[in-house]
Amino acid sequence: MKEIKFCDIDGIKLGHSQNINGGTGCSVVICEQGATGGVDVRGGSPGTRETDLLNPMEMVNKINAVVLSGGSAFGLDASGGVMEYLENKNIGFDVTVTKVPIVCQAVLFDLAFGDPRIRPDKSMGIEACKNSEVYKDDINGNIGAGYGATVGKFLGTNYAMKGGLGTYAVKVGDLEVGAIVAVNCLGDVIDPSNLDIIAGAYDRKNNKFLNTEKIILDNLENPKNPFKGNTTIGIIVTNADFTKAETNKVASMAHNGYGRTMRPAHTMFDGDTIFTMATNKIKADVTTVGMLAANVMEKAILRGIRSAQGLFSIPSYSDIRENLY
């Protein structure tokens, strides 16, 4: 097994766009030939588009793109730009009079720090697609859907830390499996190798983590009303040849990567969602791909946190690591 670039997975293109003043952005993974799609939504506050058609019982078998974006529900507008870009390239589901691009999306909340009136929109979606034509490197941290991401917000924004976009991909023989994720969770991010918190609710005055799970347990009798600006969203991409049922299973298993690295994960205040895109190039075992999906998702989450830079006075892992432990 060797590490490869996420954007080098056979059959896909990756593009990003972001707005500095808005502190927001979007990322798009495009499969012009069509990919088998799956999804697993486990958070209690999701914002999504075109997830129902990924049910194995529904008619459409292939999707053309998945968009991850900030902007909360406003950010769903970015898919309109992706659809326009793909329709102009004659890509999509043939309905005789035109081709309808099948574009799925999930959004996260990042309106609390930059200008909340600036959100991913149609123009930003088009820009991300155009950027996918020339994008060759896996840039992590403050880019695309992770540009305005934050973590550790149970006690509010004054204790938040910077989240970010992470990618990680591997190749085993001819099989390729990769993850892209925008880390924006309510809880803390944990390094599974030693269970240390690497980002989360952080006391900036005393330079220490407050431990979100402990805070929740300490307030059982008088539960707090946590800041509702969260959600971690991601995509697993593989060159495996899968049915919709199998891609849904891979998305389900990939959530183990969330569970290993975020505490707590899948809360009522997170809209945690993972899509799968299978480009159908080689035969593969679904259990093996699901296992690898959880592993690459775990590593992508950690990379997104460790690559992030401070923004709008929000400290990042790189800002505080010298104070840790």
TAZI-V742844 format. One record per residue. RES is the residue in one letter. NEAR is the number of other ideal C-beta (glycine too) atoms within 10 Angstrom. Layout:
{{RES,NEAR} {RES,NEAR}}
This chain:
{{M,11} {K,7} {E,13} {I,16} {K,14} {F,26} {C,21} {D,14} {I,23} {D,13} {G,19} {I,25} {K,18} {L,27} {G,25} {H,23} {S,27} {Q,24} {N,21} {I,14} {N,9} {G,22} {G,24} {T,31} {G,32} {C,34} {S,31} {V,33} {V,27} {I,28} {C,23} {E,16} {Q,13} {G,21} {A,29} {T,24} {G,29} {G,29} {V,26} {D,21} {V,18} {R,18} {G,25} {G,14} {S,17} {P,18} {G,21} {T,18} {R,18} {E,18} {T,18} {D,10} {L,17} {L,23} {N,12} {P,12} {M,8} {E,10} {M,6} {V,14} {N,16} {K,17} {I,30} {N,27} {A,32} {V,31} {V,33} {L,32} {S,36} {G,35} {G,28} {S,23} {A,12} {F,19} {G,30} {L,21} {D,20} {A,35} {S,25} {G,15} {G,25} {V,28} {M,23} {E,16} {Y,25} {L,22} {E,15} {N,11} {K,14} {N,11} {I,20} {G,21} {F,17} {D,9} {V,8} {T,5} {V,6} {T,11} {K,16} {V,16} {P,24} {I,23} {V,24} {C,26} {Q,27} {A,30} {V,32} {L,34} {F,25} {D,31} {L,21} {A,18} {F,20} {G,20} {D,13} {P,15} {R,9} {I,19} {R,27} {P,37} {D,20} {K,16} {S,14} {M,30} {G,30} {I,21} {E,23} {A,32} {C,26} {K,14} {N,17} {S,22} {E,10} {V,8} {Y,15} {K,8} {D,9} {D,23} {I,15} {N,23} {G,24} {N,24} {I,21} {G,31} {A,36} {G,36} {Y,30} {G,33} {A,36} {T,31} {V,32} {G,28} {K,27} {F,26} {L,17} {G,14} {T,15} {N,13} {Y,19} {A,25} {M,27} {K,29} {G,35} {G,32} {L,31} {G,30} {T,27} {Y,26} {A,25} {V,18} {K,17} {V,13} {G,8} {D,12} {L,19} {E,26} {V,33} {G,31} {A,30} {I,32} {V,35} {A,33} {V,31} {N,29} {C,34} {L,33} {G,29} {D,27} {V,26} {I,22} {D,17} {P,14} {S,8} {N,8} {L,8} {D,13} {I,23} {I,21} {A,32} {G,26} {A,26} {Y,26} {D,12} {R,16} {K,6} {N,8} {N,12} {K,15} {F,21} {L,17} {N,18} {T,26} {E,16} {K,12} {I,17} {I,18} {L,9} {D,11} {N,12} {L,7} {E,5} {N,6} {P,8} {K,12} {N,7} {P,20} {F,20} {K,15} {G,21} {N,29} {T,29} {T,34} {I,33} {G,32} {I,32} {I,31} {V,30} {T,34} {N,23} {A,26} {D,14} {F,24} {T,15} {K,23} {A,13} {E,22} {T,29} {N,22} {K,20} {V,29} {A,26} {S,18} {M,22} {A,30} {H,22} {N,17} {G,28} {Y,24} {G,18} {R,18} {T,27} {M,26} {R,19} {P,16} {A,22} {H,19} {T,23} {M,12} {F,21} {D,27} {G,25} {D,28} {T,27} {I,27} {F,33} {T,34} {M,32} {A,29} {T,21} {N,19} {K,17} {I,14} {K,10} {A,23} {D,11} {V,20} {T,12} {T,13} {V,26} {G,23} {M,15} {L,26} {A,29} {A,22} {N,19} {V,27} {M,31} {E,25} {K,21} {A,29} {I,33} {L,24} {R,21} {G,35} {I,29} {R,19} {S,21} {A,31} {Q,14} {G,15} {L,21} {F,12} {S,9} {I,25} {P,19} {S,23} {Y,24} {S,15} {D,16} {I,19} {R,12} {E,7} {N,12} {L,13} {Y,8}}
